[in-house]
Amino acid sequence: MAKATDQAAFEKAVREGYRFSGAPVPLGGALLGGACLPDLKIAAALALMNRHGLVAGATGTGKTKTLQGMAEKLSAAGVPVFLADLKGDLSGLQAPGEVTPKVTERAQSLGVTFTPAGFPVEFLSLTGKHGAAVRATVADFGPLLLSKALDLNDTQASVLALIFKFADDQHLPLLDLPDLRAVVSWLAGDDPPDLSQYGGLSKSTAGVLARKLTELESQGAGAFFGEPAFDVHDLLRNAPDGRGLISILELSDVQDRPRLFSTFLMWLLAELYEELPERGDADKPLLVFFFDEAHFLFDDASKALTEQVTQVVRLIRSKGIGIYFVTQTPKDVPDPILEQLGNRIQHALRAFTPNDAKALKATVSTFPTTPFYDLEETLTTLAIGEAVVSVLAESGAPAPVVATRMLPPTSRMAPLTDAEFGAAVAASTLAARLAQAVDRESAREMLAARMGHGPAATVPGGGMSPGTPSGSPESSGPPARPREGKPAPSTGAQIAATAGVVLGGLLKFATSRSGQTLIRGVLGTPTRRRR
């Protein structure tokens, strides 16, 4: 595991590199030559936790428990935490852990006393079934992120951006998916409004969008879009005893829809960036955000979306937000983002195949050089709950790379029982406040009124049946304004070319701005709600 080296030199380097004048976030004890040195405490600087980070490692090596332990330490320091729970493994954060021989032995090897403790937790849910309902309006979500959730190609994504712009110009609020379906149906009807200044819209593309929206609704995603919209300030609360609230987004019921929850998490970061003021340097972060299964965000992501994530990571640090990507290998995260991550915790990797061996070498190359370890060997021989740690020292330079035995979580390392979970959600005032969806007048109702059909219910969903041409009897859409001899919509080939130009122009315009305008512009949000 370790190179032949002077242990005294190693201890000196570690003590100097991990000396913090401010509050530390304890991580564990140093390992050298396979032995734990409990007097060499490894920690991260609390004030630098907004410098972002990476928690990586093969399945079963202890990433989730490291995530759990870090959330505990941050909460104890008064820092709110947000994390996503894909499999329901992290709900036990609310309950004290159990004293077992294995846990006691690990604590003793680290020279600490294991004291079980639970933490303040708020459970959130995209469907409202497993916690406080988290909703966003379609307009707030924006066309870029919605395009990823719908798995649109570049041409379809550009047309969706066109539709958002048109709806904004026409003062048609897009609050939920039926609103968007209604606008799509109108624009693809027999006598649509003039769209020449936007680039035009083909009926075939409109049909694809309608089918994609129906598919998304059939997966239960419709519950996420609407009002009351989630207020990101609810993530920044502290318990009465001063500990930071741990907000856990329960994703067990949508884990088969990674595009939905990964794009939601990106929207949440954009909301945080827009809503929060600049903080500058502080003694601790305002919020630490853990992005579990981070590879889902970047799988098949467009260049525009990857650039957006990179921009958010670069800018949100000044708002006091730390982002930690949790995944299997660093190569799951694009290089422009990886270079922004100052704190690294790398659990064991396995080199069973040639691709594994390449991933191992790539991982080693992301760490600072060290005279104390052969990192390729170390990363393949780490035990469960051990990791190679590289964090930022108070000077801003990387502290020495150290193999570390991680501290065990003090909360329960198993999910809550159904009864415990139900009681926790029932006791939440936030869950009660967000339980009832609100359907106020928006694009669907406004278009129904323009049609003269009376109640909006006469236009089911405001959209077309999947696969139904917009000009068929089954299609519904309001009569368009007279077009006064305007040219007919372009052909499919012309639309594809024009849409590409429109998208390129929109992205150039968006990325030419700075600060909040840049973020909201790239996301494509035409109208902000006012709280």
C-alpha positions in Angstrom: 0.0 0.0 0.0 2.7 2.5 0.9 6.1 3.2 -0.6 9.2 2.6 1.5 9.4 5.9 3.3 10.3 7.5 6.6 7.2 7.4 8.9 8.4 10.5 10.7 8.4 12.4 7.4 4.9 11.1 6.6 3.6 12.1 10.1 5.1 15.6 9.8 3.6 16.2 6.3 0.2 15.0 7.5 0.2 17.1 10.6 1.2 20.2 8.8 -1.2 19.7 5.8 -4.2 18.9 8.0 -3.8 21.7 10.6 -6.8 24.0 10.5 -7.3 27.2 12.5 -11.0 27.0 12.0 -13.5 24.2 12.5 -12.7 20.9 10.8 -15.0 18.3 9.3 -13.5 15.0 10.7 -13.1 12.2 8.2 -11.0 9.5 9.8 -7.5 8.4 10.6 -4.4 8.0 8.4 -3.3 4.6 7.1 0.3 3.8 6.4 1.6 0.3 5.5 -1.9 -1.1 6.2 -1.9 0.1 9.8 -4.1 2.9 11.1 -2.4 5.8 12.9 -5.2 7.1 15.1 -3.2 10.1 16.2 -3.1 11.4 12.7 -6.6 12.8 12.3 -7.7 13.5 8.7 -10.3 16.2 8.2 -11.5 18.8 5.7 -11.6 22.5 6.5 -15.3 23.6 7.1 -14.6 27.0 5.6 -13.5 25.3 2.4 -16.4 22.9 2.0 -17.8 25.2 -0.6 -14.9 24.4 -2.9 -16.8 21.4 -4.1 -15.7 17.8 -4.2 -16.0 14.2 -5.4 -16.8 11.0 -3.5 -16.1 8.0 -5.8 -15.5 4.3 -5.6 -16.7 1.0 -6.8 -20.0 -0.4 -5.7 -19.9 -1.7 -2.1 -16.8 0.1 -1.1 -18.5 2.5 1.4 -19.4 5.6 -0.6 -22.9 5.8 0.9 -21.6 5.6 4.5 -19.0 8.2 3.7 -21.7 10.5 2.4 -23.8 9.7 5.5 -20.9 10.5 7.9 -20.1 13.8 6.1 -23.7 14.9 6.3 -23.7 14.2 10.0 -20.5 16.2 10.6 -21.8 19.2 8.6 -25.2 19.1 10.3 -23.4 19.1 13.7 -21.4 22.2 12.6 -24.7 24.0 11.8 -24.5 23.6 8.0 -27.7 22.5 6.2 -27.3 19.6 3.8 -29.2 18.4 0.8 -28.7 14.9 -0.6 -30.5 12.5 -2.9 -31.4 9.0 -1.7 -31.9 6.7 -4.7 -32.5 3.5 -2.8 -33.8 4.7 0.6 -30.5 3.9 2.3 -30.1 7.2 4.0 -33.4 7.7 5.9 -31.6 6.2 8.9 -29.9 9.6 9.4 -32.8 10.6 11.5 -32.4 7.7 14.1 -29.4 6.9 16.4 -27.2 4.1 15.2 -26.7 0.8 17.0 -23.6 -0.2 19.0 -22.3 -3.3 17.4 -18.9 -5.1 17.8 -17.9 -4.1 14.3 -18.7 -0.4 14.8 -17.0 -0.4 18.2 -13.9 -2.0 16.8 -13.6 0.6 14.1 -14.1 3.4 16.5 -11.4 2.0 18.8 -9.0 1.7 15.9 -9.5 5.4 15.2 -9.1 6.4 18.8 -12.7 7.7 19.2 -15.7 6.8 21.3 -18.8 5.7 19.3 -21.8 7.7 20.5 -25.1 7.0 18.6 -27.0 10.1 17.5 -29.8 10.9 15.1 -30.1 14.2 13.1 -32.8 16.6 12.0 -34.1 15.4 8.7 -36.7 16.7 6.2 -37.9 14.1 3.6 -38.7 15.4 0.1 -40.3 13.7 -2.8 -40.8 14.4 -6.5 -44.1 12.6 -6.5 -45.3 13.7 -3.0 -45.5 10.0 -1.9 -42.4 9.9 0.3 -42.2 13.3 1.8 -42.9 17.0 1.2 -43.9 17.4 -2.5 -41.3 19.2 -4.5 -42.8 21.0 -7.5 -41.5 23.4 -10.1 -43.4 25.2 -12.8 -42.6 24.3 -16.4 -41.5 27.9 -17.0 -39.1 27.8 -14.1 -37.7 24.4 -15.2 -36.9 25.9 -18.6 -36.5 24.4 -22.1 -32.9 23.2 -21.8 -33.4 21.0 -18.8 -36.9 19.9 -20.0 -35.3 18.8 -23.3 -33.0 16.5 -21.3 -35.9 15.1 -19.3 -37.8 14.4 -22.5 -34.7 13.0 -24.3 -35.0 15.4 -27.3 -32.5 15.7 -30.1 -31.0 19.1 -30.9 -33.7 20.1 -33.5 -36.5 19.1 -31.1 -34.8 21.0 -28.2 -34.5 24.1 -30.3 -38.2 23.9 -31.2 -39.1 23.5 -27.5 -37.1 26.7 -26.8 -39.1 28.4 -29.6 -42.3 27.4 -27.9 -41.2 28.7 -24.5 -40.3 32.0 -26.1 -43.6 32.3 -28.0 -45.6 31.5 -24.8 -43.7 34.2 -22.9 -44.4 36.7 -25.6 -48.1 35.8 -25.6 -48.3 36.0 -21.8 -49.3 32.4 -21.5 -48.0 31.1 -18.2 -46.6 27.6 -18.5 -47.2 26.1 -15.0 -47.7 22.4 -15.7 -47.4 19.8 -18.5 -51.1 20.3 -19.7 -50.2 24.0 -20.2 -47.3 23.1 -22.5 -49.4 20.5 -24.3 -52.1 23.1 -24.9 -49.6 25.5 -26.5 -48.0 22.8 -28.6 -51.5 21.8 -29.9 -52.4 25.4 -30.7 -49.2 26.0 -32.6 -49.6 22.9 -34.7 -53.3 23.3 -35.4 -55.0 23.8 -38.8 -54.7 27.6 -38.6 -51.8 28.4 -36.3 -50.5 31.8 -35.4 -47.7 33.2 -37.5 -44.4 31.8 -36.3 -42.1 33.1 -39.0 -40.2 35.4 -36.7 -39.4 32.4 -34.5 -38.4 30.0 -37.2 -41.6 28.0 -37.7 -42.9 24.7 -36.3 -43.6 21.6 -38.3 -46.5 19.4 -37.3 -44.3 16.3 -37.2 -42.0 17.9 -34.6 -45.1 19.0 -32.6 -46.4 15.4 -32.7 -43.1 14.2 -31.3 -43.2 16.7 -28.5 -46.8 15.8 -27.7 -45.8 12.1 -27.5 -42.8 12.8 -25.4 -44.9 14.9 -23.0 -47.5 12.1 -22.7 -44.7 9.6 -22.0 -43.3 11.8 -19.3 -46.8 12.1 -17.7 -47.3 8.4 -17.9 -44.2 7.9 -15.7 -45.8 10.1 -13.0 -43.7 13.1 -13.7 -46.8 15.3 -14.0 -47.0 15.5 -10.2 -43.6 17.4 -10.2 -44.7 20.2 -12.4 -47.1 22.8 -11.0 -47.8 24.8 -7.9 -47.2 25.5 -5.1 -43.6 25.6 -6.3 -40.9 24.5 -3.9 -39.0 27.4 -2.2 -35.3 26.6 -2.1 -35.0 28.7 1.1 -36.6 25.7 2.9 -33.3 23.9 2.3 -31.4 26.4 4.4 -33.1 25.8 7.8 -31.5 24.9 11.1 -33.1 22.8 13.9 -33.9 24.6 17.2 -30.6 23.2 18.7 -28.6 24.9 15.9 -27.8 21.8 13.9 -28.2 22.0 10.1 -31.3 20.5 8.6 -30.6 17.5 6.4 -33.0 17.5 3.4 -33.2 14.1 1.9 -34.8 13.8 -1.5 -36.3 10.3 -1.6 -36.0 8.9 -5.2 -36.8 5.2 -4.7 -40.1 5.7 -6.6 -38.5 7.4 -9.6 -35.0 5.7 -9.6 -35.9 4.2 -13.0 -36.3 7.7 -14.4 -32.8 9.1 -14.0 -33.3 11.8 -16.6 -36.1 13.3 -14.5 -34.3 13.4 -11.2 -30.9 14.4 -12.5 -32.4 17.3 -14.4 -34.5 18.3 -11.4 -31.3 18.5 -9.3 -29.7 20.7 -11.9 -32.8 23.0 -11.8 -32.5 23.1 -8.0 -28.9 24.3 -8.2 -29.9 27.0 -10.7 -32.7 28.1 -8.4 -30.2 28.3 -5.5 -27.8 30.4 -7.6 -30.5 32.8 -8.6 -32.2 33.2 -5.2 -29.1 33.6 -2.9 -26.9 36.7 -2.5 -23.2 36.8 -2.9 -21.4 35.8 0.4 -17.7 35.8 -0.3 -15.5 33.9 2.1 -17.2 32.7 5.3 -16.3 30.5 8.2 -18.7 27.8 6.9 -20.8 27.1 3.8 -24.5 28.1 3.6 -25.5 24.6 2.2 -23.7 21.5 1.0 -25.3 19.7 -1.9 -24.6 16.0 -2.6 -25.3 14.9 -6.2 -25.6 11.1 -5.9 -25.3 8.9 -9.1 -23.8 12.0 -10.8 -23.1 10.1 -14.0 -26.9 10.2 -14.8 -26.6 14.0 -15.3 -23.9 13.7 -17.9 -25.1 10.6 -19.8 -25.9 11.7 -23.3 -25.9 15.3 -22.1 -25.8 18.0 -24.8 -22.9 20.3 -25.0 -25.2 23.2 -23.9 -26.2 21.3 -20.8 -22.7 20.3 -19.9 -21.6 23.9 -20.3 -24.5 25.0 -18.0 -23.5 22.5 -15.3 -19.9 23.8 -15.5 -21.0 27.4 -15.3 -23.1 26.7 -12.2 -20.3 24.8 -10.5 -17.9 27.7 -11.1 -20.3 30.5 -10.0 -22.4 29.0 -7.1 -19.3 28.7 -4.8 -19.5 32.4 -4.2 -23.1 32.0 -2.9 -21.7 29.7 -0.2 -22.9 26.4 -1.8 -20.7 23.4 -1.9 -21.5 20.7 -4.5 -20.2 17.1 -4.1 -20.6 14.7 -7.0 -21.0 11.0 -5.9 -20.2 8.4 -8.5 -18.0 5.4 -9.3 -15.0 6.9 -11.1 -13.8 10.5 -11.8 -14.2 9.8 -15.5 -18.0 10.0 -15.0 -17.6 13.7 -14.5 -16.5 16.0 -17.4 -13.0 17.4 -17.1 -14.1 21.1 -16.9 -16.2 20.2 -13.9 -13.6 17.8 -12.4 -11.0 20.5 -12.3 -13.3 22.6 -10.1 -13.5 19.9 -7.4 -11.0 20.7 -4.6 -11.9 17.9 -2.1 -11.6 14.3 -3.2 -12.5 11.1 -1.4 -11.7 8.0 -3.5 -12.8 4.6 -2.3 -11.4 1.4 -3.7 -11.5 0.6 -7.4 -11.4 -2.8 -9.0 -9.3 -3.6 -12.0 -11.0 -6.8 -13.3 -11.0 -5.7 -17.0 -8.9 -3.7 -19.4 -11.4 -0.8 -19.1 -11.2 -1.0 -15.3 -7.4 -0.8 -15.6 -7.7 2.3 -17.8 -10.1 3.9 -15.4 -7.7 3.2 -12.5 -4.9 4.9 -14.3 -7.1 7.9 -15.1 -8.2 8.1 -11.5 -4.6 8.1 -10.2 -3.8 10.9 -12.7 -6.4 13.2 -11.0 -4.6 13.1 -7.6 -1.5 15.2 -6.6 1.7 13.2 -6.6 2.7 11.7 -3.3 6.0 10.2 -2.1 4.2 8.1 0.4 1.9 5.8 -1.6 1.8 3.8 -4.8 -1.7 5.0 -5.6 -2.5 2.3 -8.2 -1.7 -0.4 -5.7 -3.4 1.5 -2.8 -6.7 2.1 -4.7 -7.0 -1.6 -5.5 -6.2 -2.9 -1.9 -8.3 -0.5 0.2 -10.8 -2.3 2.5 -14.5 -1.3 2.8 -14.8 2.0 4.5 -11.3 3.1 3.6 -10.4 5.8 1.0 -7.7 7.9 -0.5 -8.3 11.5 0.6 -7.1 14.8 -0.9 -8.6 18.0 0.4 -7.6 21.7 0.3 -5.5 23.0 3.0 -6.3 26.4 4.5 -3.7 27.9 2.2 -5.8 26.7 -0.8 -3.2 24.3 -1.9 -3.9 20.5 -1.8 -3.1 18.8 1.5 -1.0 15.6 1.2 -2.8 12.6 -0.3 -3.5 10.2 2.6 -5.1 6.8 2.7 -7.7 7.1 5.4 -9.9 4.8 7.5 -13.2 6.6 7.5 -15.2 7.3 10.7 -18.4 5.3 11.0 -21.7 7.2 10.9 -23.3 7.7 14.3 -26.8 7.5 12.9 -28.5 4.3 11.9 -26.8 2.6 9.0 -30.1 1.1 7.8 -33.4 2.6 6.5 -36.1 3.7 8.9 -39.0 1.3 9.2 -42.2 2.1 7.3 -43.9 3.2 10.6 -40.9 5.5 11.5 -40.8 7.0 8.1 -44.5 7.6 8.0 -44.4 9.3 11.4 -41.6 11.5 10.3 -43.4 12.7 7.2 -46.7 13.1 9.1 -45.0 15.4 11.6 -43.5 17.7 8.9 -45.1 21.1 8.6 -43.4 21.5 5.2 -45.1 18.3 3.9 -48.5 19.6 5.1 -47.9 23.0 3.5 -47.0 21.5 0.1 -49.4 18.6 0.1 -52.3 20.2 -1.9 -51.6 21.1 -5.5 -53.0 24.4 -6.8 -54.3 24.8 -10.3 -54.6 28.5 -11.0 -55.4 30.1 -14.4 -52.6 29.5 -16.8 -52.0 28.8 -20.5 -54.4 25.9 -20.7 -57.3 27.9 -19.3 -56.5 31.0 -21.3 -56.4 29.1 -24.5 -59.7 27.4 -23.7 -61.2 30.8 -23.2 -59.9 32.0 -26.5 -61.5 29.0 -28.1 -64.8 29.9 -26.6 -65.2 26.4 -25.2 -66.0 27.6 -21.7 -64.4 25.6 -18.9 -60.9 24.4 -19.5 -62.0 20.8 -18.8 -63.5 20.8 -22.4 -60.0 20.7 -23.7 -58.5 17.6 -22.0 -54.9 18.3 -21.3 -54.9 21.0 -23.8 -53.0 18.7 -26.1 -53.1 16.0 -28.8 -53.4 12.3 -28.5 -50.0 10.6 -29.0 -49.4 10.0 -32.6 -52.5 12.0 -33.7 -51.8 14.5 -36.5 -52.6 18.0 -35.2 -55.0 18.6 -38.1 -57.1 15.5 -37.4 -60.6 15.8 -35.8 -59.2 14.4 -32.5 -56.9 17.3 -32.3 -58.0 20.4 -30.3 -56.6 23.9 -30.5 -57.9 27.4 -30.5 -58.4 29.3 -33.7 -55.4 31.3 -34.7 -55.3 35.0 -35.3 -55.7 35.9 -39.1 -52.3 35.5 -40.7 -52.9 38.1 -43.5 -51.1 36.3 -46.2 -48.1 35.2 -44.2 -46.1 32.4 -45.8 -46.9 28.8 -44.9 -44.7 27.0 -42.4 -41.4 25.7 -43.7 -40.8 22.1 -44.6 -39.3 19.7 -42.2 -35.8 20.1 -43.6 -36.1 23.9 -43.5 -37.4 23.7 -39.9 -34.4 21.6 -38.8 -32.0 24.1 -40.3 -33.8 27.1 -39.0 -34.2 25.6 -35.6 -30.5 24.9 -35.3 -29.9 28.6 -36.1 -32.5 29.7 -33.5 -30.9 27.4 -30.8 -27.4 28.6 -31.6 -28.5 32.2 -31.4 -30.4 31.7 -28.2 -27.4 30.0 -26.6 -25.0 32.7 -27.8 -27.3 35.4 -26.4 -27.7 33.5 -23.1 -24.0 32.9 -22.5 -23.1 36.5 -23.3 -24.6 37.6 -20.1 -23.2 37.3 -16.6 -24.4 36.4 -13.1 -28.1 35.6 -12.6 -29.2 36.7 -16.1 -26.7 34.2 -17.6 -28.0 31.3 -15.5 -31.6 31.9 -16.1 -31.0 32.7 -19.8 -29.2 29.4 -20.4 -31.9 27.5 -18.6 -34.4 29.2 -20.9 -36.7 30.5 -18.1 -38.7 33.3 -19.7 -40.6 34.5 -16.6 -39.7 34.4 -13.0 -42.3 33.9 -10.3 -42.3 36.4 -7.5 -42.4 35.2 -4.0 
